[in-house]
Amino acid sequence: MYGRLARNKALLEGVVAGVRALKAADYAVCVPYPYLAQAEAMLAGSNVAWGAQNLSPHEEGAYTGAVAPGMLVDFGCRYVIIGHSERRGLFHENNEIASAKFEAAIKAGLTPIFCVGETLAEREAGVTEQAVATQLDAILNRSGAQSLAKAVLAYEPVWAIGTGKTASPEQAQAVHAFIRQRVAQQDSHVAQALCILYGGSVKAANAVELFAMPDIDGGLIGGASLVAEDFVAICRAAQ
């Protein structure tokens, strides 16, 4: 929940200019709802896609304050983040809600960036894989593995978000490999092509090492995305 019109303009101009020549990876920004029109106007024709940070599972209706998938499509969105740990933790969005939103996004032609990840308590209890599997299975059981051919997954260890802590590349790789294997149990072709991002305090300083891991396909960037130079440096690492 950051951004103002003037600040967004400077940030987006910096990102567009910084990644213009970087053709070997895909880039996107997911902005707060009020700024979708600004993002569309500034990013159309560039190699930066845009999307939203959440959506309603309902197509329309008496849901005051909610934003429907079709509304995002109206503003040219390609992506939408679903199941982010802050939505799960602060707004009590459970697996059932997250999977319904995932299904709604797919139906609307949006590409969900579906987040999974364990808390510090779950990591310390040694149940990381069970926690991640439960979140992942919510969409596999509801929409099937084939739906992931139209989606992106993001592993975000909750204990490494905004804390300055980062999972080691090896820790992150282990969970990414587990996610891919879990999907492969239902569809090996989808699993092989699946894009799995890492989202736990990725910075320019650690991006190269993280992205070098065989099952880490990119990053879901939080704080570092608010500074164009930092975000562009991470994009260069993705190259």
N, C-alpha and C positions, 0 to 999 in steps of 0.2 A: 504494500500500500504506500507507494512512493510516486511522486511525479507532479509537475505543474506544467502548463502549456509551454512556457518559455524554457524551462529546464529540459523538458522532453525534446524540444526542437534542437537544442544544442547536442543532447545525447544522441538522438537519432541521426543527425547530420554527421556526427563523429563516427558512428558505427557504419553508416552507409559508405562514407569515404574510406574508412579503414579496411573494410572487407571487399571493396569493389574488385580488387585484383586477385582475391583469394577464391579460386574457382573449384578447389578440390574438396570442399565440404559444404554442407548446408547450414544456413543460419536463420534464426527466427527470434523475434522478440514477442513476449506475451505481456500485454499492457492492461492496466485497469480499464474496466468498461468505458468510462467517460472519454478515454483517449483513443478509442478504436478508430474514430473518424480521422483524427490527426495522424495516427500510424498509417492508415490506408493512404492518405494523401501524400505522406512523405516517403513511403516505402514502395509504392506502386512503381514498377519498372526497374527496381533495384534487385540485387540478388539476396535481399533480406525479406523473408516472409514474416507474417505477423499472426497473432492469435490472442486468446483471452486466458485468464487465470482460473476460470471456473465456468460452469453453466448449470442451468436447471435441467432435470431429466424430463420435464414436461414440455410439450410442443407449444402450448399456449394455455391460457386459462386464468382463473382468479388466484394468482400467486404473486401478490403485490411485492415488488422489490426484486423479483427474480428475473433472470435473463434467459430467454429461450435459445436453443441451438440455431434456429432459423434467423434470429436477430444477429448472431455472430456471422452467419453466412452473408447476410445483407451488407456487412462491412468488410467483406473480402477475406475473412479469417480463414487460414488453413489449419491452424492448430488450436487446441484448447488443453490446458493442464487440468488433470482430474486426479483426485485422491491425494493431493499434496499433504504432507504431514501436518501443516498448520491448519488445513481444512479439517483433517481428521481429529487433531488434538484440540484446537481452539473452538471449532464449530461442530464437533461431535458427529462428523460424517463417517458413518460406519461402512463396512464392506458392501452391504446391500445398496446403500445410497450411491457409493462410488461406482459400483458395477452398473447401476441403472443409468448413471450419467455417461459412463463409457458407451453403453448401448445406444443412448440417445445421440451421442456425438457421431458414432459410426453411421447411424441411420441418416443423419443430416449431411453426411459427406465430409465431416471434419475429421482431422487426424488427432485422436486423443494422445496426449503424453501422460501415460498412466503411472502414477508414483507408488512405489512400495518401499518399505523399510522398517527396521526395528528400532525400538527405544533402547536407551542405555540399560534399563533393567532387563530387557529381553536379551540384549547382547551379553550382559554379565551372567545371566542364567543359562547361557548356552543354547538358547532356543531361536537364534536368528533365522535359521532355515525354516523352522515351523511358522514363525511369524510372517515371513515373506511369502511362503507357500499359501498360507491362508488368504492373504490379500490377493495374490495372483490367481488362485483357484476361483475367487469370486467372479472374475471375468471369464475365465476358461469354462466354468460350469454354466454361466449365463449365456455367453455369446459364442463360445467355441474357440478353438485355437486358430481357426481360419480368420477370425476377426482381427487377430494380431498382425495379419499381413497388411492391414490398413492403419496400424497404430505404432506408437513408439512407447517403450517402457523406460522408466527412470528409477534407478535404485538410489534412495536417499536415506542413509542411516540417520535417524532422528537425532542421535547424540552428536552428530557432526555438522549440524546446521546452525549457523550463527554462533557457534561456540568457539570457533577458531580451531577446533579439533578436526582432523581429517583422518578417515580410514587410510591405512597404508595402501599403496597400490596392490599389494598382495591380498590384503583383506577385502578390498573392493572387488578385485578380480574373482576371488573365491565365490562371492555372492552372485556376481554377474554370470559366472559359469553355471552356478546352481539354477539360476533363473532360466538360462537357455536350455539346460538339460530338462527342466520341468516342462517347458513348452514342447521340447523334442519328444517327450513321452506321448504327446498327442499328435504332433505334426513336425517331423524333422525338417522338412523344407522351409516351413514358416520360421522355425527356430534358427535355422542357419542364416536366413536373410534378415532376421529381426534386429532392429536398432535398439540397443540398450545404453542409455545415458547414465553417467554417474553424477549425482547431485549432493555432494557433501562438502561445502567450503572449497570448491575448485577455485584456484587462483593461477595467475600466470606462472608463479614459481613452481607449482606442482602439476600443472596441466600436461606437460610433455610426458612426464613419468606415468601419470594415470592413463593417458590416451595410448601409451605404448602397450598396455595390457591387451591380450588377444580378444577378450570379450567386452572391453569397454570401448564403445563406439562414438563417444562424445560426452558432452557435459550439459547438465541442467544448472545454469549459473544463477546464483542469488545475488549477494551483495556486490560481487565484482562486476555485475552487469550494469550497475548504476554509474560507473565511470567508463566512458568510451574507450580510453586508452587501455584500461585493464581488460575489458571485454574483448577488444580487438587483439590483444596479446594472447588471450586464450584461443581465439579463432585461429591465430597464426599457428598455435600449437596443434590445433586440429588438422591443419594442412599437412 
